[in-house]
Amino acid sequence: MHAFSLEGQHVAITGAGGGIGSACARIASELGARVSATDLREPGLEGVSGSGHRADALDVTDQAGVEKWLDGLGDFDALIDCAAICPFTDWDNQGWNQEAERLFQVNLIGPLNLVRAAMPRMHAAKKGRIALVGSVAGRIGGVRASAHYAMSKGGIH
Protein backbone atom coordinates (compact mmCIF):
# COMPACT_ATOMS: atom_id res chain seq x y z
CA MET A 1 0.00 0.00 0.00
CA HIS A 2 1.38 3.38 -0.97
CA ALA A 3 1.16 6.20 1.58
CA PHE A 4 -0.62 8.38 -0.98
CA SER A 5 -3.39 6.29 -2.49
CA LEU A 6 -5.71 7.72 -5.10
CA GLU A 7 -7.60 4.44 -5.38
CA GLY A 8 -11.15 5.06 -6.55
CA GLN A 9 -10.46 8.72 -7.41
CA HIS A 10 -11.03 10.34 -10.80
CA VAL A 11 -8.42 12.98 -11.67
CA ALA A 12 -8.82 15.37 -14.62
CA ILE A 13 -5.54 16.76 -15.98
CA THR A 14 -5.03 19.44 -18.63
CA GLY A 15 -1.78 19.90 -20.51
CA ALA A 16 -1.06 16.19 -20.29
CA GLY A 17 0.64 15.98 -23.67
CA GLY A 18 4.08 16.40 -22.14
CA GLY A 19 6.15 17.71 -19.27
CA ILE A 20 4.53 18.17 -15.87
CA GLY A 21 1.06 17.27 -17.17
CA SER A 22 2.08 13.86 -18.53
CA ALA A 23 4.06 13.18 -15.32
CA CYS A 24 0.95 14.02 -13.26
CA ALA A 25 -1.14 11.63 -15.36
CA ARG A 26 1.42 8.84 -14.99
CA ILE A 27 1.81 9.32 -11.22
CA ALA A 28 -1.93 9.67 -10.58
CA SER A 29 -2.54 6.38 -12.41
CA GLU A 30 0.28 4.66 -10.50
CA LEU A 31 -1.43 5.77 -7.29
CA GLY A 32 -4.68 4.17 -8.43
CA ALA A 33 -6.62 7.08 -9.97
CA ARG A 34 -8.66 6.94 -13.12
CA VAL A 35 -7.21 9.69 -15.32
CA SER A 36 -8.94 11.94 -17.84
CA ALA A 37 -6.23 13.82 -19.71
CA THR A 38 -6.28 16.61 -22.28
CA ASP A 39 -3.98 18.72 -24.39
CA LEU A 40 -4.41 20.74 -27.57
CA ARG A 41 -3.93 17.46 -29.41
CA GLU A 42 -5.23 14.29 -27.81
CA PRO A 43 -2.40 13.17 -25.53
CA GLY A 44 -0.98 9.69 -25.74
CA LEU A 45 -1.13 8.19 -22.30
CA GLU A 46 2.39 6.77 -22.26
CA GLY A 47 3.24 5.33 -18.87
CA VAL A 48 -0.34 5.61 -17.60
CA SER A 49 -1.18 2.28 -15.99
CA GLY A 50 -4.51 0.60 -15.35
CA SER A 51 -7.75 0.96 -17.26
CA GLY A 52 -10.65 3.33 -17.66
CA HIS A 53 -8.48 6.29 -18.62
CA ARG A 54 -9.53 8.87 -21.17
CA ALA A 55 -7.60 11.21 -23.49
CA ASP A 56 -9.17 14.15 -25.32
CA ALA A 57 -8.12 17.20 -27.31
CA LEU A 58 -9.10 20.44 -25.55
CA ASP A 59 -8.30 24.12 -25.96
CA VAL A 60 -8.70 25.55 -22.45
CA THR A 61 -9.33 29.01 -23.91
CA ASP A 62 -12.67 27.75 -25.29
CA GLN A 63 -15.15 28.07 -22.39
CA ALA A 64 -17.85 26.04 -24.19
CA GLY A 65 -15.30 23.32 -24.95
CA VAL A 66 -14.19 23.22 -21.31
CA GLU A 67 -17.82 22.91 -20.15
CA LYS A 68 -18.48 20.13 -22.66
CA TRP A 69 -15.34 18.24 -21.62
CA LEU A 70 -16.19 18.42 -17.92
CA ASP A 71 -19.82 17.42 -18.64
CA GLY A 72 -18.49 14.35 -20.42
CA LEU A 73 -16.34 13.32 -17.46
CA GLY A 74 -19.18 12.85 -15.01
CA ASP A 75 -17.97 12.92 -11.43
CA PHE A 76 -14.32 13.78 -10.84
CA ASP A 77 -12.42 14.30 -7.60
CA ALA A 78 -9.60 16.58 -8.68
CA LEU A 79 -8.59 18.90 -11.48
CA ILE A 80 -4.92 19.56 -12.20
CA ASP A 81 -4.35 22.37 -14.69
CA CYS A 82 -0.97 22.05 -16.38
CA ALA A 83 -2.04 23.59 -19.71
CA ALA A 84 0.38 26.41 -20.53
CA ILE A 85 2.67 27.71 -23.22
CA CYS A 86 6.17 29.08 -22.69
CA PRO A 87 7.79 30.71 -25.71
CA PHE A 88 11.40 31.82 -25.34
CA THR A 89 11.24 35.07 -27.29
CA ASP A 90 12.45 38.58 -26.73
CA TRP A 91 9.86 41.31 -26.41
CA ASP A 92 11.57 43.22 -29.19
CA ASN A 93 10.60 40.47 -31.65
CA GLN A 94 8.07 41.17 -34.38
CA GLY A 95 4.69 39.70 -33.41
CA TRP A 96 5.44 39.67 -29.68
CA ASN A 97 2.13 41.35 -28.81
CA GLN A 98 0.14 38.65 -30.61
CA GLU A 99 2.25 35.96 -28.95
CA ALA A 100 1.68 37.55 -25.54
CA GLU A 101 -2.08 37.73 -26.16
CA ARG A 102 -2.23 34.00 -26.98
CA LEU A 103 -0.02 33.18 -23.97
CA PHE A 104 -2.29 35.16 -21.59
CA GLN A 105 -5.34 33.44 -23.07
CA VAL A 106 -3.89 29.97 -22.42
CA ASN A 107 -2.01 30.62 -19.17
CA LEU A 108 -4.56 32.90 -17.43
CA ILE A 109 -7.96 32.72 -19.13
CA GLY A 110 -7.63 28.92 -19.52
CA PRO A 111 -7.35 28.33 -15.75
CA LEU A 112 -10.23 30.75 -15.15
CA ASN A 113 -12.37 28.82 -17.64
CA LEU A 114 -11.51 25.55 -15.92
CA VAL A 115 -12.17 26.81 -12.40
CA ARG A 116 -15.43 28.52 -13.39
CA ALA A 117 -16.64 25.26 -14.94
CA ALA A 118 -15.32 22.91 -12.22
CA MET A 119 -16.32 24.78 -9.06
CA PRO A 120 -20.12 24.42 -9.41
CA ARG A 121 -19.72 20.69 -10.09
CA MET A 122 -17.45 20.26 -7.07
CA HIS A 123 -19.73 22.34 -4.89
CA ALA A 124 -22.74 20.23 -5.89
CA ALA A 125 -20.77 17.03 -5.19
CA LYS A 126 -19.48 18.50 -1.90
CA LYS A 127 -15.97 17.37 -2.80
CA GLY A 128 -13.06 18.17 -5.04
CA ARG A 129 -9.62 19.69 -5.31
CA ILE A 130 -8.12 22.03 -7.89
CA ALA A 131 -4.40 22.51 -8.50
CA LEU A 132 -3.23 25.27 -10.84
CA VAL A 133 0.39 24.68 -11.79
CA GLY A 134 2.58 27.77 -11.54
CA SER A 135 6.29 28.20 -12.10
CA VAL A 136 9.34 29.49 -10.31
CA ALA A 137 9.37 32.14 -13.05
CA GLY A 138 6.15 33.49 -11.57
CA ARG A 139 7.95 34.15 -8.29
CA ILE A 140 11.39 35.36 -9.35
CA GLY A 141 10.92 36.42 -12.97
CA GLY A 142 12.16 35.00 -16.20
CA VAL A 143 15.39 33.17 -15.51
CA ARG A 144 15.18 31.54 -18.93
CA ALA A 145 11.51 32.19 -19.59
CA SER A 146 10.13 35.21 -21.35
CA ALA A 147 8.69 38.18 -19.49
CA HIS A 148 5.11 37.40 -20.54
CA TYR A 149 5.40 33.81 -19.33
CA ALA A 150 6.72 35.00 -15.95
CA MET A 151 3.86 37.51 -15.71
CA SER A 152 1.26 34.83 -16.49
CA LYS A 153 2.63 32.40 -13.92
CA GLY A 154 2.77 35.23 -11.36
CA GLY A 155 -0.94 35.60 -12.07
CA ILE A 156 -1.48 31.93 -11.26
CA HIS A 157 0.33 32.34 -7.94
Solvent accessible surface area in square Angstrom, and as a share of the most:
residue,aa,sasa,rsa
1,M,220,0.98
2,H,109,0.49
3,A,95,0.74
4,F,147,0.61
5,S,50,0.32
6,L,55,0.28
7,E,131,0.59
8,G,73,0.70
9,Q,69,0.31
10,H,7,0.03
11,V,5,0.03
12,A,0,0.00
13,I,0,0.00
14,T,0,0.00
15,G,11,0.10
16,A,2,0.02
17,G,49,0.47
18,G,37,0.35
19,G,63,0.61
20,I,107,0.54
21,G,1,0.01
22,S,35,0.23
23,A,30,0.23
24,C,30,0.18
25,A,1,0.01
26,R,91,0.33
27,I,83,0.42
28,A,6,0.04
29,S,8,0.05
30,E,105,0.47
31,L,34,0.17
32,G,26,0.25
33,A,4,0.03
34,R,106,0.39
35,V,0,0.00
36,S,1,0.01
37,A,0,0.00
38,T,1,0.00
39,D,38,0.20
40,L,94,0.47
41,R,198,0.72
42,E,116,0.52
43,P,7,0.05
44,G,46,0.44
45,L,48,0.24
46,E,141,0.63
47,G,51,0.49
48,V,25,0.14
49,S,54,0.35
50,G,71,0.68
51,S,100,0.65
52,G,51,0.49
53,H,41,0.18
54,R,88,0.32
55,A,23,0.18
56,D,33,0.17
57,A,63,0.48
58,L,17,0.08
59,D,47,0.24
60,V,7,0.04
61,T,31,0.18
62,D,69,0.36
63,Q,49,0.22
64,A,76,0.59
65,G,17,0.16
66,V,0,0.00
67,E,58,0.26
68,K,158,0.67
69,W,13,0.04
70,L,1,0.01
71,D,94,0.49
72,G,44,0.42
73,L,13,0.06
74,G,47,0.45
75,D,107,0.56
76,F,10,0.04
77,D,20,0.10
78,A,20,0.15
79,L,0,0.00
80,I,33,0.17
81,D,5,0.03
82,C,18,0.11
83,A,16,0.12
84,A,41,0.32
85,I,56,0.28
86,C,47,0.28
87,P,29,0.18
88,F,122,0.51
89,T,45,0.26
90,D,77,0.40
91,W,163,0.57
92,D,123,0.64
93,N,71,0.36
94,Q,184,0.82
95,G,39,0.37
96,W,43,0.15
97,N,111,0.57
98,Q,125,0.56
99,E,51,0.23
100,A,6,0.05
101,E,117,0.52
102,R,93,0.34
103,L,0,0.00
104,F,57,0.24
105,Q,73,0.32
106,V,9,0.05
107,N,1,0.01
108,L,51,0.25
109,I,66,0.34
110,G,0,0.00
111,P,6,0.03
112,L,99,0.49
113,N,7,0.03
114,L,0,0.00
115,V,39,0.23
116,R,153,0.56
117,A,1,0.00
118,A,0,0.00
119,M,102,0.46
120,P,81,0.51
121,R,63,0.23
122,M,14,0.06
123,H,145,0.65
124,A,83,0.64
125,A,45,0.35
126,K,176,0.74
127,K,93,0.40
128,G,18,0.18
129,R,178,0.65
130,I,50,0.25
131,A,49,0.38
132,L,66,0.33
133,V,37,0.21
134,G,21,0.20
135,S,27,0.18
136,V,102,0.59
137,A,7,0.05
138,G,19,0.18
139,R,180,0.66
140,I,117,0.59
141,G,27,0.26
142,G,42,0.40
143,V,112,0.65
144,R,186,0.68
145,A,18,0.14
146,S,8,0.05
147,A,39,0.30
148,H,0,0.00
149,Y,26,0.10
150,A,12,0.09
151,M,117,0.52
152,S,0,0.00
153,K,10,0.04
154,G,30,0.28
155,G,52,0.50
156,I,31,0.15
157,H,88,0.39
